[in-house]
């Protein structure tokens, strides 16, 4: 196909953080390219994560950890300094900490991502167009990729990138639905929560960071009644603190590989830190830089061992809660209003004036029914694309253009992000980045992960 018949050089499917950061990196490269970002939302740079409008829904990392520029770790801190100086986020003055240690609201972080995109567009010879639509199908031809939009329009590009971001379980249609989402209140919808009896019991499924957001939403909606949380392991996210630096013990001993070896050494390092009066989060934070390497070199058996035996504790210790949100959860626990129970969700029983669910508490054989005035699904992210009842994932699977990633986490790709089809062949035209590569790198959702992937993928696409 002639290049003149293409609509774009690169079609980016998804305009949240992943797609926006890829566009920024492509704009920064020499040359002229036509880039189209296909995103149904009115704004680029926000996606699911950064469309929140409540100031209480904050990042779970401080500004010093959340730069979208892999070459400048202080980029967010510098931007936030200017933003606050210009009269933005006046509430930040209530926190007596340096700007680098602030946990910005996710909505403000979205503004930051948008501004970095606008700056890149202004300085580049390349162009970016926001196509406001949803991609419902995709085909790969010899000389192009062809995407079909929900309005019937088709676009052709030399390359297409799956930058679809995360599929929150609370907002994602499931191929095998229990009816949970239809009966549940959105964890981030404060307005909907104002219609709940403020003194009534609210049930929450899941105890991770989405639960923390849900509790913040309830508080802002004026809810003052009991909150019952049900989670398989009954673990709450630890609060994120600012520990001092610690020796990179994994770099010093590359022989540490298996989940058992790693767990043993991490525990030993944390005990040493505590003995020296240092926060245990210091040694744990050094592990972060090695996760991609360790996960990719692990065997299938070792990955399964990690997911089955270590994952819940890794999630609660590593994916920590912002301090103000953690303080709220701790206060409600102390008041006896919030209670977490180790129990598995077994299904929705009835929904009328009250919502009734079936759970099995840890250590018990029988099923217990629990009722409340409202239910919130805070069970996190759906990474298995086979279970996501959205047109594009289902069509890609049907056409054999993708295959599930390791342990059915996201989709399979090579180290550069080139997608593997159902037969394991590496695509020359279809790529992925960010959360869809969860199975490839384990940690592929954080801002720093996305920023690094965006830069590397932009360079690759520019050379092809």
C-alpha positions as CSV (number, residue, x, y, z in Angstrom):
1,X,0.0,0.0,0.0
2,X,1.2,3.5,-0.9
3,X,2.1,5.6,2.1
4,X,-0.1,8.3,0.6
5,X,-3.1,6.1,1.2
6,X,-2.4,5.7,4.9
7,X,-4.3,7.8,7.4
8,X,-1.3,7.9,9.8
9,X,2.2,6.5,10.4
10,X,1.2,5.4,13.9
11,X,-2.3,4.6,15.2
12,X,-2.3,4.7,19.0
13,X,-5.3,2.8,20.4
14,X,-6.0,4.4,23.7
15,X,-5.4,7.9,24.8
16,X,-4.8,7.5,28.6
17,X,-1.4,7.9,30.1
18,X,0.2,5.1,28.0
19,X,-1.0,6.4,24.6
20,X,-0.3,10.0,25.5
21,X,3.2,9.3,26.7
22,X,4.0,7.4,23.5
23,X,2.7,10.3,21.5
24,X,4.9,12.7,23.4
25,X,8.0,10.5,22.8
26,X,7.2,10.2,19.1
27,X,6.8,14.0,18.9
28,X,10.2,14.5,20.5
29,X,12.0,12.5,17.8
30,X,13.4,14.1,14.6
31,X,11.4,13.8,11.4
32,X,7.7,14.3,10.5
33,X,5.1,11.7,11.4
34,X,1.3,11.6,11.4
35,X,0.1,10.2,14.7
36,X,-3.5,9.5,15.5
37,X,-4.6,8.7,19.0
38,X,-8.0,6.9,19.1
39,X,-9.7,7.6,22.4
40,X,-13.4,7.8,23.2
41,X,-13.0,10.3,26.1
42,X,-13.1,14.0,25.4
43,X,-9.5,14.5,26.7
44,X,-6.2,12.7,26.1
45,X,-3.9,12.0,29.0
46,X,-6.5,10.9,31.6
47,X,-7.8,7.5,30.8
48,X,-9.4,5.5,33.7
49,X,-6.8,6.4,36.2
50,X,-6.6,10.2,35.9
51,X,-10.2,11.1,35.1
52,X,-10.9,11.4,38.8
53,X,-12.3,14.8,39.8
54,X,-12.2,14.5,43.6
55,X,-9.1,15.9,45.3
56,X,-9.2,13.0,47.7
57,X,-8.4,10.5,45.0
58,X,-4.6,10.9,44.9
59,X,-1.7,9.2,43.3
60,X,-0.2,6.4,45.5
61,X,3.3,7.7,44.9
62,X,4.7,11.1,45.8
63,X,5.8,13.6,43.1
64,X,9.4,12.5,43.2
65,X,8.4,9.0,42.0
66,X,5.9,9.9,39.3
67,X,7.7,11.7,36.5
68,X,6.5,11.0,33.0
69,X,9.9,11.9,31.7
70,X,12.3,9.0,32.0
71,X,15.2,11.4,31.5
72,X,14.2,13.7,34.3
73,X,12.9,12.1,37.6
74,X,12.2,15.6,38.9
75,X,9.9,16.6,36.0
76,X,6.6,16.3,38.0
77,X,8.1,18.0,41.0
78,X,9.2,20.9,38.8
79,X,5.8,21.1,37.0
80,X,3.9,20.9,40.3
81,X,6.1,23.7,41.8
82,X,5.0,26.0,38.9
83,X,1.4,24.8,39.1
84,X,1.1,25.5,42.8
85,X,3.0,28.8,42.4
86,X,0.4,29.9,39.8
87,X,-2.4,29.3,42.2
88,X,-3.3,25.7,41.5
89,X,-4.1,23.1,44.1
90,X,-4.4,25.5,47.0
91,X,-5.1,22.6,49.4
92,X,-1.5,21.5,49.1
93,X,-0.5,24.3,51.5
94,X,-2.2,22.3,54.3
95,X,0.5,19.6,54.0
96,X,3.8,20.7,55.6
97,X,6.1,18.7,53.4
98,X,8.3,19.5,50.4
99,X,6.6,19.5,47.0
100,X,8.6,16.4,46.0
101,X,6.8,14.5,48.8
102,X,3.3,15.6,48.0
103,X,0.8,13.0,46.6
104,X,-1.0,15.0,43.9
105,X,-4.7,14.3,43.1
106,X,-5.0,12.1,40.1
107,X,-7.1,14.7,38.3
108,X,-4.2,17.2,38.6
109,X,-1.8,14.6,37.4
110,X,-4.0,14.3,34.3
111,X,-3.5,18.0,33.7
112,X,0.3,17.5,34.0
113,X,0.2,14.8,31.3
114,X,-1.9,16.9,29.0
115,X,0.4,19.9,29.4
116,X,3.5,17.8,28.5
117,X,1.6,16.6,25.4
118,X,0.7,20.1,24.4
119,X,4.3,21.3,24.8
120,X,5.6,18.4,22.7
121,X,3.1,19.2,20.0
122,X,4.1,22.8,19.9
123,X,7.8,22.0,19.4
124,X,7.5,19.1,16.9
125,X,7.3,18.9,13.1
126,X,5.1,15.8,13.6
127,X,1.3,16.0,14.2
128,X,-1.0,14.3,16.6
129,X,-4.8,14.1,16.0
130,X,-7.2,12.9,18.6
131,X,-9.9,10.7,17.0
132,X,-12.7,10.5,19.5
133,X,-14.0,7.0,19.0
134,X,-13.6,3.4,20.3
135,X,-11.7,0.8,18.2
136,X,-14.0,-2.2,17.8
137,X,-11.8,-4.3,15.4
138,X,-8.3,-4.4,13.9
139,X,-6.8,-6.2,11.0
140,X,-3.1,-6.5,10.0
141,X,-2.2,-6.4,6.3
142,X,1.2,-6.7,4.7
143,X,1.8,-3.0,4.4
144,X,-0.6,-1.5,7.1
145,X,-2.9,-2.0,10.0
146,X,-6.6,-1.3,9.6
147,X,-8.7,-0.3,12.6
148,X,-12.5,-0.1,12.6
149,X,-14.2,2.4,14.8
150,X,-17.5,2.2,16.6
151,X,-18.9,4.7,14.1
152,X,-18.0,2.4,11.2
153,X,-15.1,4.5,10.0
154,X,-11.8,2.7,9.1
155,X,-8.3,4.1,9.6
156,X,-5.1,2.8,8.1
157,X,-1.7,3.2,9.7
158,X,1.8,1.8,9.1
159,X,1.8,0.6,12.7
160,X,-0.8,0.2,15.5
161,X,-0.1,0.2,19.2
162,X,-2.4,-1.3,21.8
163,X,-2.1,1.3,24.6
164,X,-5.4,0.4,26.1
165,X,-4.4,0.9,29.7
166,X,-6.2,-0.9,32.5
167,X,-9.5,-2.6,32.6
168,X,-10.8,-1.9,36.2
169,X,-12.9,-4.8,37.3
170,X,-15.5,-2.4,38.7
171,X,-16.1,-0.8,35.2
172,X,-15.3,-3.7,32.9
173,X,-17.9,-5.9,31.4
174,X,-17.0,-9.6,32.0
175,X,-17.6,-12.4,29.5
176,X,-18.9,-14.5,32.5
177,X,-20.7,-11.9,34.6
178,X,-21.9,-12.6,38.1
179,X,-24.1,-9.5,37.9
180,X,-21.8,-7.9,40.5
181,X,-21.1,-4.7,38.5
182,X,-24.7,-4.2,37.7
183,X,-25.6,-4.2,41.4
184,X,-22.5,-2.3,42.6
185,X,-21.8,1.4,43.1
186,X,-18.8,2.7,41.1
187,X,-15.9,3.1,43.6
188,X,-15.1,6.6,42.3
189,X,-18.7,7.9,41.9
190,X,-19.1,10.2,44.9
191,X,-22.4,11.6,43.6
192,X,-24.0,8.1,43.5
193,X,-22.8,7.5,47.0
194,X,-24.7,10.5,48.3
195,X,-27.9,8.5,47.6
196,X,-26.9,5.8,50.1
197,X,-28.4,6.1,53.6
198,X,-25.4,7.7,55.4
199,X,-25.9,5.5,58.5
200,X,-26.4,2.2,56.6
201,X,-23.9,-0.6,56.1
202,X,-21.9,-0.7,52.9
203,X,-20.3,-3.9,51.6
204,X,-17.0,-3.8,49.7
205,X,-15.5,-6.7,47.8
206,X,-11.7,-6.4,47.7
207,X,-9.2,-4.7,50.0
208,X,-6.6,-3.1,47.7
209,X,-6.1,0.4,46.5
210,X,-9.5,0.6,44.8
211,X,-11.0,-0.1,48.1
212,X,-9.0,2.8,49.6
213,X,-10.4,5.0,46.9
214,X,-13.9,3.7,47.6
215,X,-13.6,4.5,51.3
216,X,-12.4,8.1,50.4
217,X,-15.4,8.4,48.1
218,X,-17.8,7.3,50.8
219,X,-16.3,9.8,53.3
220,X,-16.6,12.6,50.8
221,X,-20.2,11.6,50.1
222,X,-21.0,12.0,53.8
223,X,-21.4,8.3,54.7
224,X,-21.0,7.7,58.4
225,X,-22.2,4.1,58.8
226,X,-20.4,0.7,59.0
227,X,-18.2,-0.5,56.1
228,X,-17.7,-4.2,55.8
229,X,-14.8,-5.3,53.6
230,X,-14.4,-8.8,52.3
231,X,-11.0,-10.0,50.9
232,X,-9.6,-13.4,50.3
233,X,-6.5,-12.8,52.4
234,X,-7.8,-9.9,54.5
235,X,-4.8,-7.7,53.8
236,X,-4.8,-3.9,53.6
237,X,-2.3,-1.9,51.6
238,X,0.5,-0.5,53.8
239,X,0.9,3.3,53.9
240,X,3.6,4.7,51.7
241,X,6.4,6.4,53.5
242,X,9.6,8.1,52.4
243,X,12.3,5.7,53.6
244,X,16.1,6.5,53.3
245,X,18.2,4.8,50.6
246,X,19.3,1.2,51.0
247,X,22.0,-0.8,49.3
248,X,20.8,-2.5,46.1
249,X,21.3,-6.0,47.4
250,X,19.9,-7.7,44.3
251,X,22.4,-6.0,42.0
252,X,25.2,-7.1,44.4
253,X,24.0,-10.8,44.2
254,X,22.7,-11.7,40.7
255,X,22.4,-15.3,41.9
256,X,19.2,-14.5,43.7
257,X,16.5,-15.7,41.2
258,X,13.8,-18.0,42.5
259,X,10.8,-16.6,44.4
260,X,11.8,-18.6,47.5
261,X,15.4,-17.1,47.4
262,X,14.1,-13.6,46.8
263,X,11.5,-13.8,49.6
264,X,14.1,-15.1,52.1
265,X,16.6,-12.4,51.2
266,X,14.0,-9.6,51.2
267,X,12.9,-10.6,54.7
268,X,16.5,-10.8,55.9
269,X,17.2,-7.3,54.5
270,X,14.0,-5.9,56.1
271,X,15.0,-7.5,59.5
272,X,18.4,-5.8,59.2
273,X,16.8,-2.5,58.5
274,X,14.5,-2.7,61.4
275,X,17.3,-3.7,63.7
276,X,19.2,-0.6,62.6
277,X,16.1,1.5,63.2
278,X,15.4,2.0,59.5
279,X,12.0,1.7,57.8
280,X,11.5,-1.8,56.3
281,X,10.2,-0.1,53.1
282,X,13.8,1.0,52.3
283,X,15.2,-2.4,51.3
284,X,11.9,-3.4,49.7
285,X,11.9,-0.4,47.5
286,X,15.3,-1.4,45.9
287,X,13.6,-4.6,44.5
288,X,11.4,-2.5,42.2
289,X,14.1,-1.9,39.6
290,X,14.7,-5.6,39.2
291,X,11.2,-6.9,38.9
292,X,11.1,-6.9,35.1
293,X,14.3,-8.9,34.8
294,X,13.4,-11.3,37.6
295,X,10.0,-12.0,36.2
296,X,11.1,-12.5,32.6
297,X,13.9,-14.9,33.6
298,X,11.6,-16.9,35.9
299,X,10.3,-20.3,34.8
300,X,6.5,-20.8,34.3
301,X,6.5,-22.8,37.6
302,X,8.3,-20.1,39.5
303,X,5.8,-17.5,38.2
304,X,2.9,-19.6,39.3
305,X,4.5,-20.0,42.7
306,X,4.9,-16.3,43.0
307,X,1.3,-15.5,42.0
308,X,-0.1,-18.2,44.2
309,X,2.0,-17.7,47.4
310,X,3.6,-14.3,47.3
311,X,1.4,-12.0,45.2
312,X,-1.1,-10.9,48.0
313,X,1.8,-9.9,50.2
314,X,3.7,-8.2,47.4
315,X,0.6,-6.2,46.5
316,X,-0.1,-5.1,50.0
317,X,3.5,-4.2,50.8
318,X,4.5,-2.7,47.5
319,X,1.3,-1.1,46.1
320,X,0.9,1.2,49.1
321,X,-1.7,3.7,50.1
322,X,-1.2,7.4,50.0
323,X,-0.7,8.7,53.6
324,X,-3.9,10.8,53.9
325,X,-6.1,7.9,52.5
326,X,-4.3,5.4,54.8
327,X,-5.0,7.8,57.8
328,X,-8.7,7.8,56.9
329,X,-8.9,4.0,56.7
330,X,-7.0,3.6,60.0
331,X,-9.3,6.1,61.7
332,X,-12.4,4.3,60.6
333,X,-10.9,1.0,61.8
334,X,-10.1,2.6,65.1
335,X,-13.7,3.9,65.4
336,X,-15.0,0.4,64.7
337,X,-16.8,1.6,61.6
338,X,-14.6,-0.2,59.1
339,X,-14.0,-3.9,59.4
340,X,-12.0,-6.2,57.1
341,X,-12.7,-9.9,56.9
342,X,-10.7,-12.7,55.2
343,X,-13.5,-14.2,53.1
344,X,-14.0,-15.1,49.4
345,X,-16.9,-13.6,47.4
346,X,-19.1,-16.5,46.2
347,X,-21.8,-14.6,44.5
348,X,-24.6,-12.1,44.5
349,X,-27.8,-13.4,46.2
350,X,-30.4,-10.7,46.0
351,X,-30.7,-7.0,45.2
352,X,-33.8,-5.2,46.3
353,X,-34.0,-2.7,49.1
354,X,-30.8,-4.3,50.4
355,X,-28.0,-6.1,48.7
356,X,-27.1,-9.6,49.9
357,X,-23.9,-11.5,48.9
358,X,-22.6,-14.9,49.7
359,X,-19.1,-15.2,51.2
360,X,-17.0,-18.0,52.6
361,X,-14.9,-16.8,55.5
362,X,-11.4,-18.2,55.8
363,X,-11.3,-21.4,57.9
364,X,-15.0,-22.1,57.4
365,X,-16.6,-24.6,55.1
366,X,-20.0,-23.1,55.0
367,X,-21.3,-20.1,53.0
368,X,-22.5,-17.0,54.9
369,X,-24.9,-14.4,53.6
370,X,-24.3,-10.8,54.4
371,X,-26.5,-7.9,53.6
372,X,-26.0,-4.1,53.3
373,X,-27.6,-1.0,51.8
374,X,-25.1,-0.9,49.0
375,X,-22.3,-2.9,47.5
376,X,-19.0,-1.7,45.9
377,X,-16.8,-3.9,43.7
378,X,-13.2,-3.0,44.5
379,X,-11.6,-6.2,43.2
380,X,-8.9,-4.4,41.2
381,X,-7.9,-4.8,37.6
382,X,-9.0,-7.5,35.1
383,X,-5.8,-8.5,33.3
384,X,-7.2,-11.6,31.5
385,X,-8.3,-10.3,28.1
386,X,-10.3,-13.4,27.5
387,X,-12.6,-12.2,30.3
388,X,-13.0,-8.6,29.1
389,X,-16.3,-8.3,27.2
390,X,-15.2,-5.3,25.1
391,X,-15.2,-5.5,21.3
392,X,-11.5,-5.0,20.6
393,X,-10.1,-7.6,22.9
394,X,-12.6,-10.2,21.8
395,X,-12.0,-9.4,18.1
396,X,-8.3,-9.6,18.4
397,X,-8.6,-13.0,20.1
398,X,-11.1,-14.2,17.5
399,X,-8.8,-13.2,14.7
400,X,-5.8,-14.8,16.3
401,X,-3.9,-11.6,16.3
402,X,-3.0,-11.8,20.0
403,X,-2.5,-14.6,22.5
404,X,-2.8,-14.4,26.3
405,X,0.4,-13.4,28.1
406,X,2.1,-15.6,30.8
407,X,-0.5,-16.8,33.3
408,X,-3.1,-15.1,31.2
409,X,-1.9,-11.7,32.4
410,X,-2.5,-9.3,29.5
411,X,-1.2,-10.3,26.1
412,X,2.1,-11.9,24.8
413,X,4.8,-9.8,23.1
414,X,8.5,-9.8,22.6
415,X,10.9,-7.6,24.6
416,X,10.3,-4.6,22.3
417,X,6.5,-4.7,22.6
418,X,5.9,-6.4,19.3
419,X,2.7,-8.5,19.8
420,X,2.7,-12.3,19.4
421,X,-0.2,-13.9,17.5
422,X,-2.0,-17.1,18.3
423,X,0.8,-19.1,16.7
424,X,3.5,-17.3,18.5
425,X,4.7,-15.3,15.4
426,X,6.0,-11.8,16.2
427,X,4.1,-9.0,14.4
428,X,5.9,-6.5,12.3
429,X,3.0,-3.9,12.6
430,X,1.1,-4.5,15.9
431,X,2.7,-3.4,19.2
432,X,1.6,-3.0,22.8
433,X,2.8,-1.1,25.9
434,X,1.8,-0.5,29.5
435,X,-0.8,-2.6,31.3
436,X,-1.4,-5.1,28.5
437,X,2.2,-6.3,29.0
438,X,1.6,-7.2,32.7
439,X,2.4,-10.9,32.0
440,X,5.7,-9.9,30.3
441,X,7.1,-7.7,33.1
442,X,4.8,-8.2,36.1
443,X,5.0,-4.5,37.0
444,X,3.9,-2.7,33.8
445,X,1.4,-0.2,35.1
446,X,3.3,2.4,37.2
447,X,4.0,5.8,35.7
448,X,7.7,5.1,35.5
449,X,7.2,1.8,33.8
450,X,5.0,3.4,31.2
451,X,7.4,6.3,30.6
452,X,10.3,4.0,30.0
453,X,8.3,1.8,27.7
454,X,7.0,4.8,25.7
455,X,10.5,6.1,25.0
456,X,11.8,2.7,23.9
457,X,8.9,1.9,21.7
458,X,8.9,5.4,20.1
459,X,12.6,4.8,19.1
460,X,11.8,1.4,17.7
461,X,8.8,2.7,15.6
462,X,10.9,5.6,14.3
463,X,13.5,3.2,13.0
464,X,11.1,0.8,11.2
